Amino acid sequence: MCYFDYKLYKRVKKITFILEIVIPAIIIGYLFLYAFTPQSFVKKKQQIITIQNGNSLKQIVFKLYDKKLVNNPYLFYFIGFISGYSRYIQAGTYYVSISQSPASIYYEFVNGKIARSKVTIPPGLNIFGIASILSKDKIIDKKPFLKKCFDKKFLLSLKIDTKSVEGFLYPNTYIFKINSKPKNIIKKMVSEFYIKTKNLKPDYKDLIIASLIIKEADENNKNSTNFISSVIHNRLKISMPLDIDSTSIYSLNLIMYKNYLKNGGKYKPVFNMKRIYLKTKSPYNTYLNYGLPPTPIANPDVEAIKAAIHPAKTKYLYYISTKTGKTVFSDSLAGQIKKIDKYLK
């Protein structure tokens, strides 16, 4: 006779239920909760994570863990493995924050939501100033960017047969990828230059003059660009030195850049004028040399280029910037001295 142990049956059934339903449900629920819960709801500071081609899921996970962007690398790895996300992660540089859930992080990696930065390049910056802005925003490394700006072969591919790309990097607001290749940034800015100047068709001399104008012009007076252009053209006609301070500053930047390439260390662009710069022997010193400097000294906008091509018709040979920043003009040395006495003393 066979006895049925009902109590044992109930116990086994209960244990089976726990093993087959409850525990898996708890595990799945915990994984689901982990996958969609940020590590922090308060801290939102982003960090940069770069995924190289060929990086394994394990390498990616521990990059995140090393920067404390995930608190449990094994669970994070497990979610990526069982979901199949690991097969679709795209190489690139990303912004990641602990305010993001693991699922959100994987979503960005899989969909290639590569980190980008919006950056404004104002008119009148030279390549050294542009390199500093782009470097600060982590768009490029300064040294390889500047090297590319002087790469003759690369410049010829952009139809620029000059010593550097100076003058062709159009000032504008751009959105660039973080850790971009310098050549891609330069191509984009040069392309913008060709678009903006399509109807103007400036020659290289126009660009040099425009770069001088943009460095000297009064930002609050649009007419000053045409008048400064007239001063430059008038002086060139009578072989009178241009006497423009900013060309000597540019010369010093070039010297410092060459020393930076040769000796390393830190490179900081020079922006402010000192009298000693005027004594520096250089083809850019417009106090010691007649005519234009050999290259542009900055990157002008369309307005400065238009002014270079179409200067105002004046007899002005001099100008000064007043204490309020206003530019005033004179057609003689005597007139210039009077303006100096009136506005600067």
C-alpha positions in Angstrom: 0.0 0.0 0.0 1.4 3.4 -1.0 1.0 6.3 1.3 0.8 9.9 0.0 2.6 12.3 2.2 0.6 15.5 1.6 2.8 17.7 3.9 5.9 16.7 2.1 4.2 17.3 -1.2 3.2 20.8 -0.1 6.7 21.5 1.2 8.3 20.4 -2.1 5.8 22.4 -4.1 6.6 25.5 -2.1 10.3 25.0 -2.5 9.9 24.4 -6.2 7.8 27.6 -6.5 10.5 29.6 -4.7 13.3 28.1 -6.8 11.5 28.4 -10.1 9.4 31.6 -9.7 10.3 33.7 -6.7 14.1 33.7 -6.8 14.3 34.3 -10.6 11.7 37.1 -10.2 13.7 38.7 -7.5 16.9 38.4 -9.6 15.2 39.8 -12.7 13.6 42.6 -10.6 16.9 43.5 -9.1 18.7 43.5 -12.5 15.8 45.7 -13.9 16.1 48.1 -10.9 19.9 48.3 -11.3 19.7 48.8 -15.0 17.3 51.8 -14.8 18.5 53.4 -11.6 21.2 56.1 -11.6 24.1 55.7 -9.2 23.3 59.3 -8.0 20.4 61.7 -8.5 22.4 64.7 -7.3 25.8 64.6 -8.9 25.6 65.4 -12.6 29.2 66.2 -13.4 30.2 64.5 -16.7 33.4 62.7 -17.4 35.0 61.8 -20.8 35.2 58.1 -21.7 36.9 57.1 -24.9 36.1 53.7 -26.5 38.7 52.5 -29.0 38.0 50.2 -31.9 38.6 46.7 -30.6 37.9 47.4 -26.9 36.2 44.5 -25.3 33.1 44.9 -23.1 35.3 44.0 -20.1 37.8 46.8 -20.9 34.9 49.3 -21.4 33.3 48.3 -18.1 36.5 48.7 -16.1 37.2 52.1 -17.7 33.8 53.2 -16.3 34.5 51.6 -13.0 38.0 53.2 -12.7 36.3 56.6 -13.0 33.6 55.6 -10.5 30.9 55.9 -13.1 29.5 52.5 -12.2 29.5 51.0 -8.7 29.2 47.3 -9.7 31.2 46.4 -12.8 30.1 42.7 -12.8 26.4 43.6 -12.9 27.1 46.3 -15.5 29.0 43.7 -17.6 26.2 41.1 -17.1 23.5 43.5 -18.4 25.6 44.3 -21.5 26.3 40.6 -22.1 22.8 39.2 -21.8 21.1 42.1 -23.6 23.5 41.8 -26.6 24.5 45.5 -26.4 28.2 44.5 -26.3 28.0 43.6 -30.0 26.8 47.1 -31.0 28.9 49.5 -28.9 30.4 52.2 -31.2 33.9 53.5 -30.8 34.2 57.2 -29.9 34.4 59.7 -27.1 31.4 60.0 -24.8 30.3 62.2 -21.9 29.1 59.9 -19.0 27.7 60.9 -15.6 26.8 58.9 -12.5 23.4 60.6 -12.8 22.8 58.2 -15.8 21.5 54.7 -15.3 23.4 51.7 -16.8 20.7 51.4 -19.5 21.1 55.0 -20.4 24.9 54.6 -20.7 24.5 51.6 -22.9 22.0 53.4 -25.0 24.5 56.2 -25.7 27.3 53.7 -26.5 25.1 51.6 -28.8 23.6 54.6 -30.7 26.9 56.4 -31.0 25.8 59.5 -29.0 29.4 60.8 -29.2 30.3 63.8 -27.1 30.2 67.1 -28.9 30.9 70.7 -27.9 29.4 74.0 -29.1 32.2 76.5 -29.6 32.3 80.1 -30.9 35.4 81.3 -32.7 35.3 85.1 -32.7 36.6 87.2 -35.6 40.3 88.3 -35.3 41.7 85.2 -33.6 44.9 83.7 -35.0 45.5 80.0 -35.2 47.2 80.0 -31.8 44.2 81.6 -30.1 41.9 79.2 -31.9 44.0 76.2 -30.8 43.7 77.4 -27.2 39.9 77.6 -27.4 39.5 74.2 -29.1 42.0 72.7 -26.6 40.2 74.1 -23.6 36.9 72.5 -24.8 38.7 69.2 -25.3 38.0 69.2 -29.1 41.6 68.8 -30.1 45.1 68.7 -28.6 46.9 71.9 -29.2 50.2 70.6 -30.6 48.9 68.3 -33.4 46.4 70.9 -34.4 49.0 73.6 -34.8 51.3 71.2 -36.7 48.4 70.5 -39.1 47.9 74.2 -39.6 51.5 74.4 -41.1 51.3 71.1 -43.0 52.1 72.1 -46.6 50.8 68.8 -48.2 47.6 69.0 -46.2 47.1 72.6 -47.1 47.5 71.9 -50.8 44.8 69.3 -50.5 42.5 72.2 -49.4 43.7 74.4 -52.3 45.7 76.6 -50.0 49.2 77.2 -51.4 50.6 79.2 -48.4 52.8 78.8 -45.4 49.9 78.1 -43.0 46.1 78.0 -42.9 46.1 81.4 -41.2 43.4 83.6 -42.6 41.3 80.6 -43.9 39.8 79.4 -40.6 36.5 81.2 -40.7 35.2 82.6 -37.4 31.8 81.2 -36.5 29.9 79.0 -34.1 30.5 75.3 -34.6 29.6 72.0 -33.0 32.6 69.7 -33.0 33.1 66.2 -31.7 35.3 65.9 -28.6 38.7 64.5 -29.4 38.3 65.3 -33.1 41.1 64.8 -35.6 42.7 68.2 -36.3 42.4 67.8 -40.0 38.6 67.4 -39.7 38.3 70.7 -37.7 40.5 72.6 -40.2 38.5 71.2 -43.2 35.2 72.3 -41.6 36.4 75.8 -40.9 38.1 76.2 -44.3 35.0 74.9 -46.0 33.0 77.6 -44.1 35.5 80.2 -45.4 34.9 79.2 -49.0 31.1 79.3 -48.5 31.2 82.7 -46.9 33.6 84.3 -49.4 32.2 82.6 -52.6 31.0 85.8 -54.1 33.9 87.9 -52.9 36.7 85.8 -54.3 39.5 87.5 -52.2 43.1 87.0 -53.2 45.8 86.4 -50.6 46.7 90.1 -50.4 43.1 90.9 -49.5 43.2 88.3 -46.7 46.4 89.8 -45.3 44.8 93.3 -45.3 41.6 91.9 -43.8 43.5 90.3 -41.0 45.1 93.6 -40.2 41.7 95.4 -40.3 40.0 92.9 -37.9 42.8 93.3 -35.4 42.7 97.1 -35.5 39.0 97.8 -36.0 36.6 99.3 -33.4 34.1 96.5 -32.6 31.4 99.1 -31.9 31.8 101.0 -35.1 31.3 99.1 -38.3 32.4 102.1 -40.4 35.9 101.9 -38.8 36.8 98.8 -40.9 36.4 100.7 -44.2 38.4 103.7 -42.8 41.2 101.5 -41.4 41.3 99.8 -44.7 41.7 103.2 -46.4 44.6 104.0 -44.1 46.4 100.7 -45.0 45.8 101.2 -48.7 46.9 104.9 -48.6 50.1 104.0 -46.8 50.9 101.2 -49.2 50.4 103.6 -52.1 53.1 106.0 -50.8 55.4 103.2 -49.4 54.8 104.4 -45.9 55.4 101.8 -43.1 52.1 100.5 -41.7 53.2 100.7 -38.1 50.7 98.2 -36.8 51.4 96.7 -33.4 49.5 93.4 -33.9 51.9 92.3 -36.6 54.8 92.3 -34.1 52.7 90.4 -31.6 52.0 87.8 -34.3 55.7 87.5 -35.0 56.4 86.7 -31.4 53.7 84.0 -31.4 55.5 82.4 -34.3 58.8 82.5 -32.6 57.3 81.0 -29.4 55.6 78.3 -31.4 58.8 77.2 -33.1 60.5 77.1 -29.7 57.6 75.1 -28.4 58.0 72.5 -31.1 61.7 72.3 -30.6 61.9 72.3 -26.8 58.5 71.2 -25.7 57.0 72.6 -22.5 53.9 74.8 -22.3 52.8 77.2 -25.1 50.8 80.3 -24.2 49.8 82.7 -27.0 50.8 86.4 -26.6 47.9 88.9 -26.8 49.2 92.2 -25.4 51.7 94.6 -26.9 55.0 95.7 -25.3 57.4 98.2 -26.7 60.2 95.7 -26.9 58.3 93.8 -29.5 58.7 96.7 -31.9 62.4 96.2 -32.0 62.2 92.5 -32.9 63.7 91.9 -36.4 61.1 90.0 -38.3 59.3 90.3 -41.7 56.1 90.8 -39.6 57.5 94.0 -38.0 55.6 96.7 -39.9 57.6 99.4 -38.0 60.9 98.2 -39.5 59.6 96.9 -42.8 57.7 98.5 -45.7 54.6 96.8 -47.1 52.4 94.0 -45.8 53.5 91.1 -43.6 54.1 87.9 -45.5 50.9 86.2 -44.2 47.6 87.1 -42.5 48.0 87.6 -38.8 44.4 86.5 -37.9 41.3 85.0 -39.3 38.9 87.8 -40.5 35.2 87.7 -41.1 33.3 88.7 -44.3 32.9 92.3 -43.2 36.7 92.7 -42.8 37.3 91.0 -46.1 34.8 93.3 -47.8 36.5 96.3 -46.3 39.9 95.1 -47.5 38.6 94.7 -51.1 36.6 98.0 -51.0 38.3 100.5 -48.8 36.7 103.9 -48.1 37.9 106.7 -50.3 39.7 109.0 -47.8 43.1 110.7 -47.3 43.6 109.2 -43.9 47.1 108.1 -43.0 46.7 107.8 -39.2 44.4 106.6 -36.5 44.3 106.1 -32.8 42.1 104.3 -30.4 40.7 106.6 -27.6 40.4 105.6 -24.0 36.8 104.6 -24.6 37.8 102.4 -27.5 36.6 104.7 -30.3 38.8 105.0 -33.4 39.6 108.5 -34.7 41.4 109.3 -37.9 43.7 111.9 -39.3 45.2 112.7 -42.7 48.4 114.3 -41.4 51.0 113.9 -38.7 50.0 117.3 -37.3 46.4 116.2 -37.1 47.4 112.9 -35.4 49.3 114.8 -32.7 46.3 117.0 -32.0 44.1 113.9 -31.7 46.6 112.3 -29.3 46.6 115.5 -27.2 42.8 115.6 -27.2 42.0 111.9 -26.5 45.0 110.3 -24.8 46.4 113.0 -22.5 
